[in-house]
């Protein structure tokens, strides 16, 4: 039985993971963490999510519960995640990380992974990660003759843009085409932009309502276009991916992994 802790227990993903964990016979939820000003601190996370009591209270500090779990699942924010990873590293605990906005902090995760096992993915949906594999194949086949645009949509409360998933799609396509995304990305357009520059990858962002997540990679050439789209209709997909990753990560002592590793697609 693998004991897991949830950081961000009161957030959308934290609540979904708590509601799904009892479907996994090899996993046991033994810790939940939220920021100190959260109204759920001190309460049992079970009844908060329509479940029986788990027998422990939501903690305002990872240090208070670090010995209560073997794998941390973290869906918080960049600053909190990096702090949690540092605590896990010192205590030799594994971590599954789904926090968005970490794309430019990978060096810090790589450093921590010298001592502990980490799984980081901007999107833990199985379908999205299969799309990642497809994008690499399509981009290599089409080459530079097709323009590439990435369009993503999320709910109104999402705080970062473009999404981590959109950026990952861009990185995969750029690498397949022998480019650096930092050199070829165009984030939105406004005013008199002139003709489209060759070999750029465009990003467009939509924030509205309660959209869970939609991502499209558009390859447009002369006389045709190819669109590869993933639409999420239930956050349970992401929660199941995170829990599956927690099970898988127990087989690793150290290193930085992603969902491609978890799914055996590499």
C-alpha positions in Angstrom: 0.0 0.0 0.0 1.4 3.4 -1.1 0.7 6.3 1.2 0.0 9.5 -0.6 -0.3 13.2 0.4 -2.2 15.8 -1.5 -0.9 19.4 -1.7 -3.6 21.8 -2.8 -6.3 19.7 -1.2 -8.9 22.4 -1.5 -8.4 23.2 -5.2 -10.2 21.7 -8.2 -7.7 19.0 -8.8 -7.0 18.3 -5.1 -10.7 17.7 -4.5 -11.0 15.5 -7.6 -8.0 13.4 -6.6 -9.4 12.9 -3.1 -12.7 11.8 -4.6 -11.0 9.2 -6.8 -8.3 7.8 -4.6 -10.5 5.2 -3.0 -10.8 3.6 -6.5 -7.2 2.5 -6.2 -6.6 -0.4 -4.0 -2.9 0.1 -3.8 -3.1 3.7 -2.7 -4.1 5.2 0.7 -4.6 8.9 1.3 -2.8 9.8 4.5 -2.1 13.5 4.3 -3.7 16.6 2.8 -2.2 20.1 2.8 -3.7 23.6 2.1 -2.4 27.1 2.7 -2.7 28.4 6.2 -5.6 30.7 5.5 -7.8 28.1 3.9 -11.1 27.4 5.7 -10.6 23.7 5.3 -7.5 23.5 7.4 -8.1 21.4 10.5 -11.0 19.6 8.9 -11.1 16.0 7.7 -11.0 15.9 3.9 -13.4 13.0 3.6 -16.7 14.7 4.5 -15.6 17.8 2.6 -15.7 15.7 -0.5 -18.8 13.6 0.2 -16.8 10.7 1.5 -16.3 8.9 4.9 -13.8 10.4 7.3 -10.1 9.6 6.5 -9.2 10.1 10.1 -6.8 13.1 9.7 -7.1 16.8 9.3 -6.0 19.1 6.5 -2.6 20.6 7.5 -1.4 24.1 6.8 2.2 22.9 6.5 3.9 20.1 4.6 6.5 19.8 7.4 3.8 18.8 9.8 2.9 15.7 7.7 6.0 14.9 5.8 6.4 11.5 7.6 2.8 10.6 6.9 3.2 9.9 3.1 5.6 8.3 0.6 4.4 10.2 -2.5 3.2 13.8 -2.7 0.7 14.8 -5.4 1.1 18.5 -5.9 -1.4 20.8 -7.8 -0.6 24.1 -6.2 1.4 27.1 -7.6 5.0 27.5 -8.7 6.3 29.0 -5.5 4.5 26.4 -3.2 5.5 23.5 -5.5 9.2 24.4 -5.4 9.0 24.7 -1.6 7.3 21.3 -1.3 9.8 19.7 -3.6 12.6 21.0 -1.4 11.0 19.5 1.7 10.4 16.2 -0.1 14.0 16.1 -1.2 15.3 16.6 2.3 13.0 13.9 3.6 13.6 11.5 0.7 10.0 11.5 -0.5 8.7 11.2 -4.1 6.5 13.7 -5.8 4.0 13.8 -8.7 3.7 17.4 -9.9 0.9 18.8 -12.0 1.4 22.5 -11.2 1.2 24.8 -14.3 3.7 27.5 -15.0 6.8 25.4 -14.2 8.2 25.2 -17.8 11.0 27.6 -17.0 11.8 26.0 -13.7 12.7 22.6 -15.0 16.4 23.1 -14.0 15.2 23.2 -10.3 13.2 20.0 -10.7 16.2 18.3 -12.5 18.5 19.3 -9.6 16.1 17.8 -7.0 15.7 14.6 -9.1 19.3 13.8 -8.5 18.2 12.7 -5.0 14.5 11.8 -5.3 12.0 10.5 -8.0 9.8 13.2 -9.5 7.1 12.9 -12.1 6.2 16.3 -13.7 3.6 16.7 -16.5 1.7 19.8 -17.5 -1.2 17.5 -18.3 -1.8 14.1 -16.9 -4.6 13.0 -19.2 -3.7 9.8 -21.0 -5.4 11.2 -24.2 -3.3 14.3 -24.2 -0.1 12.4 -23.8 -1.0 10.2 -26.7 -1.6 13.4 -28.7 1.9 14.5 -27.7 3.3 11.4 -29.4 1.2 12.0 -32.5 2.3 15.7 -32.8 5.9 14.6 -33.0 5.2 12.2 -35.9 3.0 14.7 -37.8 5.5 17.6 -37.4 8.4 15.5 -38.7 6.4 14.3 -41.6 5.1 17.8 -42.7 8.3 19.7 -42.1 8.6 23.4 -42.6 6.1 23.8 -45.4 3.2 24.0 -43.0 2.4 26.8 -40.6 1.7 25.8 -37.0 -0.8 27.4 -34.7 -1.8 26.2 -31.2 -5.1 27.3 -29.8 -6.1 26.5 -26.1 -9.2 27.2 -24.1 -9.7 27.0 -20.3 -12.0 28.2 -17.5 -12.0 31.9 -16.5 -10.1 31.2 -13.3 -6.9 29.8 -14.8 -4.1 32.1 -13.9 -1.4 31.3 -16.5 -1.3 31.6 -20.3 -0.6 29.9 -22.5 -1.3 26.7 -20.6 1.5 24.3 -19.8 -0.1 21.8 -22.1 -0.1 24.3 -25.0 3.6 25.1 -24.3 4.4 21.4 -24.2 2.7 20.9 -27.6 4.8 23.8 -29.0 8.0 22.4 -27.6 7.3 18.9 -29.1 6.6 20.4 -32.5 9.5 22.8 -32.4 12.0 20.0 -31.4 10.6 17.8 -34.2 11.3 20.6 -36.7 14.7 21.4 -35.4 13.7 24.7 -33.8 13.9 26.3 -30.3 10.5 27.3 -29.1 11.9 30.4 -27.3 13.1 31.6 -30.7 10.0 30.9 -32.9 7.0 31.3 -30.6 4.5 34.1 -31.3 2.1 34.8 -28.4 -1.1 36.4 -29.7 -1.4 39.1 -32.5 -2.7 42.6 -32.5 -2.7 45.5 -34.9 -0.7 45.6 -38.2 1.5 42.5 -37.8 2.4 42.1 -41.5 2.6 38.7 -43.2 3.2 35.7 -41.1 6.9 35.0 -40.5 8.1 31.6 -41.7 8.9 28.9 -39.2 7.1 30.6 -36.3 4.6 28.8 -34.0 1.7 30.9 -32.9 -0.3 30.6 -29.7 -3.8 31.8 -29.0 -5.5 31.7 -25.6 -9.2 31.7 -24.6 -10.3 32.1 -21.0 -14.1 31.7 -20.5 -16.7 30.1 -18.3 -16.0 26.7 -16.9 -14.1 25.2 -19.9 -12.0 22.3 -18.4 -9.5 22.3 -21.2 -9.3 22.2 -25.0 -6.1 22.2 -27.1 -5.7 22.2 -30.8 -2.5 22.0 -32.9 -3.2 23.4 -36.4 -0.9 22.6 -39.3 -1.9 24.7 -42.3 -0.4 24.2 -45.8 -1.3 25.1 -49.3 -4.8 23.8 -50.0 -5.2 21.7 -46.8 -4.9 21.8 -43.0 -4.6 19.2 -40.3 -6.0 19.8 -36.8 -5.2 17.6 -33.8 -7.5 18.4 -31.0 -8.0 17.1 -27.4 -11.0 18.2 -25.4 -11.4 17.3 -21.7 -14.9 16.9 -20.4 -14.2 15.6 -16.9 -11.3 16.4 -14.6 -11.3 12.8 -13.5 -9.0 12.1 -16.4 -6.3 14.3 -14.9 -6.9 12.8 -11.4 -6.7 9.3 -12.7 -3.4 10.1 -14.5 -1.9 11.6 -11.3 -2.9 8.6 -9.2 -1.6 6.2 -11.8 1.7 8.1 -11.8 1.9 7.9 -8.0 1.6 4.1 -8.2 4.3 4.0 -11.0 6.7 6.4 -9.2 7.1 4.0 -6.3 9.2 1.8 -8.6 11.8 4.6 -9.0 14.4 5.8 -6.6 15.4 9.0 -8.3 15.1 10.9 -11.6 12.8 13.3 -13.4 10.0 11.5 -15.4 6.8 12.5 -17.3 3.6 10.8 -18.3 5.2 9.3 -21.4 7.4 7.3 -19.0 4.4 6.4 -16.9 2.4 5.2 -19.9 5.4 3.2 -21.3 5.4 5.2 -24.6 9.0 6.2 -24.6 
